[in-house]
Amino acid sequence: MLDANAPIVPLADVDFAALCADDRRVFPAPRDAFLHCWTAMPDATGLAWLADGKLAGWGLIRRCREGHKIGPLVADTSGIANALYAALCAAVPAGDTVYLDVPLPNAAAVAGRYDCA
């Protein structure tokens, strides 16, 4: 459950055009149709960080063959990324394995250690 005072909201509450525009910062081509399907898939939870009404981060966790996988996870700062990561992990049953799907160009995320405990 999300803290009512936290800037983290369900991804479905974010303007879809804003989500698509933010995705273009990290992906070289528009993928609106993909994002529409991706954010609506069953057994998935999407969350976003809103700062003064502006999208500053977002991510999705989904069930996979074993455990759950987070990806994408897009954020303006590492602090926002960490908060979203923790909130996404909290959306799955305790003890379930969580994988972070990190693109190799993101050296900071690859080097980071994340804990769902």
BAMAR-380609 format. One record per residue: residue number from 1; x, y, z of N, C-alpha, C in turn. Coordinates in nm, 2 decimals, decimal comma. Atoms other than C-alpha are relative to their C-alpha. Layout:
# BAMAR-380609
ATOM  num    n.c1    n.c2    n.c3   ca.c1   ca.c2   ca.c3    c.c1    c.c2    c.c3
ATOM  NUM       X       Y       Z       X       Y       Z       X       Y       Z
...
***
This chain:
# BAMAR-380609
ATOM  num    n.c1    n.c2    n.c3   ca.c1   ca.c2   ca.c3    c.c1    c.c2    c.c3
ATOM    1    0,08   -0,12    0,00    0,00    0,00    0,00    0,09    0,12    0,00
ATOM    2   -0,08   -0,13    0,01    0,13    0,35   -0,09   -0,04    0,09    0,11
ATOM    3    0,02   -0,11   -0,10    0,17    0,63    0,16   -0,08    0,11   -0,07
ATOM    4    0,09   -0,10    0,07   -0,11    0,88    0,08    0,08    0,13   -0,02
ATOM    5   -0,08   -0,12    0,02    0,15    1,16    0,12    0,12   -0,01   -0,10
ATOM    6   -0,11    0,02    0,09    0,41    1,01   -0,11   -0,03    0,04   -0,14
ATOM    7    0,03   -0,04    0,14    0,45    1,14   -0,46   -0,01   -0,12   -0,10
ATOM    8    0,01    0,12    0,09    0,42    0,78   -0,59   -0,15   -0,03   -0,02
ATOM    9    0,14    0,02    0,04    0,10    0,71   -0,77   -0,01   -0,12   -0,09
ATOM   10    0,01    0,10    0,10   -0,04    0,43   -0,98    0,03    0,05   -0,14
ATOM   11   -0,04   -0,04    0,14    0,10    0,45   -1,34   -0,12    0,04   -0,08
ATOM   12    0,13   -0,03    0,08   -0,26    0,45   -1,47   -0,05    0,14    0,03
ATOM   13    0,04   -0,14   -0,03   -0,31    0,79   -1,30    0,08    0,11   -0,08
ATOM   14   -0,08   -0,10    0,08   -0,04    0,95   -1,53   -0,05    0,02   -0,14
ATOM   15    0,04   -0,03    0,13   -0,13    1,12   -1,85    0,08   -0,09   -0,10
ATOM   16   -0,07    0,10    0,09   -0,05    0,86   -2,12    0,10    0,07   -0,10
ATOM   17   -0,09   -0,08    0,08    0,10    1,13   -2,35    0,13    0,04    0,07
ATOM   18   -0,12   -0,04   -0,08    0,34    1,24   -2,07    0,09   -0,12    0,02
ATOM   19   -0,08    0,12   -0,01    0,44    0,88   -2,02    0,08   -0,03   -0,13
ATOM   20   -0,07    0,03    0,13    0,52    0,83   -2,39    0,11    0,10   -0,03
ATOM   21   -0,10   -0,10    0,02    0,71    1,16   -2,40    0,12   -0,03    0,09
ATOM   22   -0,11    0,04   -0,09    0,92    1,05   -2,10    0,07   -0,12   -0,04
ATOM   23   -0,07    0,12    0,05    0,99    0,71   -2,25    0,09    0,04   -0,11
ATOM   24   -0,08   -0,04    0,11    1,14    0,89   -2,55    0,14    0,05    0,05
ATOM   25   -0,13   -0,04   -0,05    1,42    1,02   -2,32    0,09   -0,12    0,01
ATOM   26   -0,08    0,12   -0,02    1,54    0,66   -2,28   -0,01   -0,10   -0,11
ATOM   27    0,01    0,10    0,11    1,43    0,48   -2,59    0,00    0,08   -0,13
ATOM   28   -0,02   -0,08    0,12    1,52    0,60   -2,94   -0,11    0,01   -0,10
ATOM   29    0,11   -0,01    0,09    1,19    0,55   -3,11   -0,13    0,00    0,07
ATOM   30    0,13    0,00   -0,07    0,82    0,61   -3,03   -0,05   -0,15    0,01
ATOM   31    0,05    0,13   -0,02    0,66    0,30   -2,88   -0,13    0,01    0,08
ATOM   32    0,13   -0,02   -0,07    0,31    0,42   -2,78   -0,08   -0,13    0,01
ATOM   33    0,08    0,12    0,00    0,13    0,10   -2,88    0,06   -0,10    0,10
ATOM   34   -0,07    0,09   -0,09    0,39   -0,11   -2,69   -0,03    0,04    0,14
ATOM   35    0,02   -0,05   -0,13    0,36    0,11   -2,38   -0,15   -0,02    0,05
ATOM   36    0,14    0,02   -0,04   -0,02    0,09   -2,39   -0,03   -0,15    0,04
ATOM   37    0,02    0,14   -0,04   -0,01   -0,29   -2,39    0,08   -0,04    0,12
ATOM   38   -0,09    0,03   -0,11    0,28   -0,31   -2,15   -0,06    0,04    0,14
ATOM   39    0,05   -0,05   -0,13    0,12   -0,09   -1,88   -0,14   -0,06    0,04
ATOM   40    0,13    0,06   -0,03   -0,21   -0,28   -1,91    0,00   -0,16    0,02
ATOM   41   -0,02    0,15   -0,01   -0,07   -0,64   -1,88   -0,05   -0,05    0,13
ATOM   42    0,04    0,06   -0,13   -0,22   -0,87   -1,62    0,12   -0,04    0,09
ATOM   43   -0,11    0,04   -0,09   -0,01   -0,96   -1,31    0,11    0,10    0,00
ATOM   44   -0,10   -0,10    0,00    0,17   -0,63   -1,33   -0,05    0,12    0,08
ATOM   45    0,03   -0,13   -0,07    0,19   -0,31   -1,12    0,09    0,11   -0,05
ATOM   46   -0,08   -0,11    0,04    0,30    0,02   -1,26   -0,02    0,11    0,10
ATOM   47    0,00   -0,11   -0,09    0,40    0,31   -1,04    0,07    0,12   -0,06
ATOM   48   -0,06   -0,12    0,05    0,50    0,67   -1,11    0,03    0,10    0,12
ATOM   49   -0,04   -0,10   -0,09    0,67    0,95   -0,92   -0,04    0,13   -0,06
ATOM   50    0,04   -0,13    0,05    0,51    1,29   -0,96    0,06    0,11    0,09
ATOM   51   -0,06   -0,11   -0,07    0,70    1,60   -0,86   -0,07    0,13   -0,05
ATOM   52    0,07   -0,12    0,04    0,48    1,91   -0,87   -0,08   -0,02   -0,13
ATOM   53    0,09    0,03    0,11    0,25    1,74   -1,12    0,08   -0,05   -0,12
ATOM   54   -0,08    0,04    0,11    0,54    1,65   -1,35    0,05   -0,15    0,02
ATOM   55   -0,05    0,13   -0,01    0,64    1,29   -1,42    0,15    0,00    0,02
ATOM   56   -0,15    0,00   -0,03    0,99    1,24   -1,26    0,05   -0,14    0,01
ATOM   57   -0,04    0,14    0,00    1,00    0,86   -1,27   -0,12   -0,10   -0,01
ATOM   58    0,10    0,10    0,01    0,81    0,54   -1,34    0,06   -0,13   -0,02
ATOM   59   -0,05    0,14    0,02    0,84    0,17   -1,35   -0,11   -0,10    0,01
ATOM   60    0,10    0,11    0,00    0,66   -0,16   -1,38    0,06   -0,13    0,05
ATOM   61   -0,04    0,13   -0,04    0,69   -0,49   -1,21   -0,10   -0,10   -0,05
ATOM   62    0,09    0,10    0,05    0,54   -0,80   -1,36    0,05   -0,14    0,03
ATOM   63   -0,03    0,14   -0,02    0,52   -1,17   -1,30    0,07   -0,05   -0,12
ATOM   64   -0,07    0,07    0,11    0,76   -1,37   -1,50    0,01   -0,15    0,03
ATOM   65    0,00    0,14   -0,02    0,83   -1,74   -1,53    0,04   -0,04    0,14
ATOM   66   -0,04    0,02   -0,13    1,01   -1,73   -1,20    0,01    0,13    0,07
ATOM   67    0,00   -0,13   -0,07    0,94   -1,45   -0,96   -0,06    0,11   -0,07
ATOM   68    0,05   -0,12    0,06    0,89   -1,10   -1,08    0,11    0,08   -0,06
ATOM   69   -0,10   -0,08    0,07    1,08   -0,86   -1,31   -0,04    0,15    0,00
ATOM   70    0,02   -0,15    0,01    1,11   -0,48   -1,28    0,07    0,05   -0,13
ATOM   71   -0,05   -0,06    0,12    1,15   -0,30   -1,61   -0,11    0,03   -0,09
ATOM   72   -0,10   -0,10   -0,02    1,14   -0,05   -1,73   -0,01    0,07    0,14
ATOM   73    0,00   -0,09   -0,12    1,24    0,17   -1,44    0,08    0,12   -0,04
ATOM   74   -0,05   -0,13    0,05    1,30    0,53   -1,55   -0,02    0,10    0,11
ATOM   75    0,01   -0,10   -0,11    1,38    0,81   -1,30    0,10    0,11   -0,03
ATOM   76   -0,09   -0,12    0,02    1,53    1,16   -1,30    0,12   -0,01    0,10
ATOM   77   -0,11    0,01   -0,10    1,75    1,08   -0,99    0,00   -0,14    0,05
ATOM   78   -0,01    0,14   -0,06    1,88    0,77   -0,82   -0,09   -0,01    0,12
ATOM   79    0,09    0,01   -0,11    1,68    0,86   -0,51   -0,14   -0,03   -0,04
ATOM   80    0,13    0,03    0,05    1,36    0,85   -0,71    0,00   -0,14   -0,05
ATOM   81   -0,01    0,14    0,04    1,47    0,52   -0,87    0,00   -0,09    0,12
ATOM   82    0,00    0,09   -0,12    1,54    0,37   -0,53   -0,14    0,00    0,07
ATOM   83    0,13    0,00   -0,07    1,20    0,48   -0,39   -0,10   -0,08   -0,09
ATOM   84    0,09    0,08    0,09    1,02    0,34   -0,70    0,03   -0,15    0,01
ATOM   85   -0,04    0,14   -0,01    1,22    0,02   -0,68   -0,06   -0,06    0,13
ATOM   86    0,05    0,06   -0,13    1,12   -0,03   -0,31   -0,15   -0,01   -0,01
ATOM   87    0,15    0,01    0,00    0,75    0,05   -0,38   -0,04   -0,11   -0,10
ATOM   88    0,03    0,11    0,09    0,75   -0,19   -0,68    0,02   -0,14    0,07
ATOM   89   -0,03    0,12   -0,08    0,91   -0,46   -0,46   -0,11   -0,03    0,10
ATOM   90    0,10    0,01   -0,10    0,64   -0,40   -0,20   -0,13   -0,05   -0,06
ATOM   91    0,12    0,05    0,07    0,38   -0,49   -0,46   -0,01   -0,15   -0,02
ATOM   92    0,00    0,15    0,02    0,48   -0,86   -0,47    0,00   -0,07    0,14
ATOM   93   -0,01    0,07   -0,13    0,45   -1,12   -0,20    0,14   -0,01    0,06
ATOM   94   -0,12    0,00   -0,07    0,72   -1,12    0,06    0,07   -0,13   -0,03
ATOM   95   -0,08    0,12    0,03    1,00   -1,37   -0,03    0,01   -0,03   -0,15
ATOM   96   -0,01    0,03    0,14    0,93   -1,37   -0,40    0,13    0,06   -0,06
ATOM   97   -0,12   -0,05    0,06    1,24   -1,33   -0,62   -0,04    0,12   -0,09
ATOM   98    0,02   -0,12    0,09    1,26   -0,99   -0,80    0,13    0,02   -0,08
ATOM   99   -0,11   -0,03    0,09    1,48   -0,93   -1,10   -0,01    0,14   -0,05
ATOM  100    0,00   -0,14    0,05    1,58   -0,58   -1,22    0,06   -0,01   -0,14
ATOM  101   -0,04    0,00    0,14    1,60   -0,56   -1,60    0,06    0,13   -0,03
ATOM  102   -0,07   -0,12    0,02    1,87   -0,31   -1,66    0,07    0,00   -0,13
ATOM  103   -0,08   -0,01    0,12    2,00   -0,19   -2,00    0,14    0,02    0,03
ATOM  104   -0,14   -0,01   -0,03    2,37   -0,23   -2,01    0,06    0,14   -0,01
ATOM  105   -0,05   -0,14    0,00    2,43    0,14   -2,10   -0,02    0,07    0,13
ATOM  106    0,03   -0,07   -0,13    2,30    0,23   -1,75    0,10   -0,06    0,10
ATOM  107   -0,11    0,06   -0,09    2,63    0,16   -1,56   -0,03    0,03    0,14
ATOM  108    0,03   -0,03   -0,14    2,50    0,33   -1,24   -0,10   -0,10    0,05
ATOM  109    0,09    0,10   -0,04    2,21    0,09   -1,22    0,06   -0,14    0,01
ATOM  110   -0,07    0,13    0,00    2,42   -0,21   -1,31    0,09   -0,02    0,12
ATOM  111   -0,10    0,01   -0,12    2,67   -0,13   -1,03   -0,08    0,01    0,13
ATOM  112    0,08   -0,02   -0,13    2,39   -0,06   -0,77   -0,04   -0,13    0,06
ATOM  113    0,05    0,12   -0,07    2,28   -0,31   -0,51   -0,14    0,04    0,05
ATOM  114    0,13   -0,03   -0,04    1,91   -0,32   -0,46   -0,05   -0,12    0,09
ATOM  115    0,05    0,10   -0,09    1,74   -0,51   -0,18   -0,15    0,02    0,02
ATOM  116    0,14   -0,01   -0,02    1,37   -0,59   -0,16   -0,04   -0,03    0,15
ATOM  117    0,03    0,04   -0,14    1,39   -0,69    0,21   -0,06    0,11    0,08
***
